[in-house]
Each structure stands twice: as structure tokens, then as C-alpha cells.
Amino acid sequence: MTRPVLPPRFPATSDQINAQVCAFYARVRTDPVLGPVFAQHVDDWPAHEEKIASFWRNAILYERGYDGNPQRVHIERPEVKSEMFAHWLDLFEEVATQTLPSETATPWVALARRIGVGMKAGVQSARQPKDAPPILR
């Protein structure tokens, strides 16, 4: 049985996804907050960008090529602090609005922010002492 072909979540193409990911990580590499964290963990930028573009093609275009667990990766990197997610998302939005048409940038940024809330919560939760009350914001 074949899966039904779903339309994109919002108007976006594979080329737009690749361009956004490439432009975003070019900014990340020079960012004083995020650049040093990524520099510790990314040795092969083209491979990293392809993996992240695959994540976004899965999330936006419903392609099934992504293989990874971004939540676990962020939790396992102690240099990744929960307070960095707001900066990451603001930078992502800045690049998206410069790189993409608004009908693509606006819903993509909204999706990224929803994912970011979950990622931040996962990082916070994983690093909480076992008996501490949950952080709800």
C-alpha cells in the first residue's frame, strides 16, 4: 500500500528550503551566541545543512528522507542552553524574511517557533533535578 501524497504544509519548494537552511547557517557560523556552540559540534557544514534541510522537507513537504532525533541531540549537548532558543528563532525569522516570500516565511517561522517551544521544554525538562517541579514557561 502506498502512502497518499500530501500537499505541502504551506507554499514552499525544496529549493527554497535549501536556500533558507544555507543562508541561516551562514549567519549562525558568524553569530556570537550560536556560532561557538555549532563550531564545537559541526565539522562538515554541507552534510549538516543537508540533514537539516531534510528535516524541514519532512516537516513542510512531507518527504520521508529525514533520519534523526533533534530533541535528543540538543539535550545531549550541554553547551545548548534553553535560553538560546529565543535567539535561534529570532535569527531564523530574520533570515527567512530576507530569503523567502512572505507566504512561505510567515508560516515557516510559525512552525519553527512551535517546534522551538517543544525543543526548549525538552531541554529544560531533561536537565531538571528529578524532584524539581516542572518549568511551565
Beta strands, then each sheet from edge to edge (+ up, - down):
end
